[in-house]
């Protein structure tokens, strides 16, 4: 996320939690591609962030699986969902 946004001049440096704190919540009914999606995976608070791409999917990057498209609904079943946020 940091790299992608740096390419367009936006500083999103930091942890998932600091990114979560920098941007504003957006209701799920108004989400659009480019919005961030946050989950709490291994500790309380925002610990995982992805970029929503539409059709219920988000770009998901992790050390074990690389980069992939993942289902927001499937992740909601696995981890606490913290919501969508927008710059």
WOWOZI-V881161 format. One record per residue. N is the residue number from 1. PSI is psi in whole degrees, 0 to 359 (* if undefined). OMEGA is omega in radians with two decimals (none if undefined). D_LAST is the distance of its C-alpha to the last C-alpha in Angstrom with 2 decimals. Layout:
n:psi:omega:d_last
N:PSI:OMEGA:D_LAST
N:PSI:OMEGA:D_LAST
//
This chain:
n:psi:omega:d_last
1:317:-3.14:12.26
2:311:-3.09:12.89
3:312:-3.09:15.18
4:314:-3.11:13.29
5:330:3.08:10.32
6:330:-3.13:13.10
7:338:3.11:14.79
8:20:3.02:12.45
9:18:3.14:12.44
10:130:-3.13:9.31
11:105:3.07:10.64
12:28:3.14:9.67
13:142:3.04:13.35
14:189:-3.12:14.84
15:171:3.05:15.66
16:320:-3.13:13.97
17:318:3.14:14.47
18:325:3.06:13.00
19:317:3.11:9.74
20:318:-3.11:9.99
21:338:-3.08:10.75
22:339:-2.98:7.98
23:168:-2.99:5.16
24:145:3.10:6.46
25:151:3.05:8.97
26:135:-3.13:9.74
27:144:-3.10:13.44
28:331:3.14:14.97
29:346:-3.11:16.69
30:11:-3.11:13.63
31:152:3.07:11.95
32:162:3.13:11.79
33:138:-3.11:11.97
34:343:3.07:9.07
35:153:3.09:7.61
36:148:3.04:8.50
37:133:-3.02:11.86
38:142:3.09:13.57
39:157:3.02:17.31
40:108:-3.02:19.85
41:309:-3.03:22.37
42:357:3.10:24.73
43:162:3.11:24.04
44:147:-3.13:22.72
45:184:-3.11:19.00
46:118:3.11:16.24
47:356:3.10:18.20
48:136:-3.13:16.93
49:143:3.05:13.64
50:174:3.12:13.57
51:123:3.12:11.74
52:135:-3.12:12.78
53:359:-3.13:15.01
54:166:3.11:16.73
55:36:3.09:20.14
56:12:-3.08:19.40
57:153:3.03:18.80
58:154:3.06:16.36
59:126:-3.04:16.84
60:128:3.13:18.45
61:129:3.02:19.74
62:161:-3.03:22.38
63:329:-3.10:25.38
64:331:-3.05:27.97
65:358:-3.11:26.74
66:213:-3.12:24.82
67:133:-3.13:22.18
68:170:2.97:22.55
69:136:3.13:21.24
70:156:3.12:21.45
71:127:3.08:21.72
72:315:-3.10:19.32
73:321:3.10:22.45
74:318:3.12:24.59
75:326:3.10:22.29
76:331:3.11:22.21
77:336:-3.06:25.99
78:326:-3.00:25.93
79:154:3.02:23.35
80:128:-3.12:21.84
81:127:-3.11:18.66
82:349:3.04:15.94
83:180:3.11:13.67
84:148:3.11:10.55
85:157:-3.06:7.04
86:146:3.08:3.78
87:*:none:0.00
//
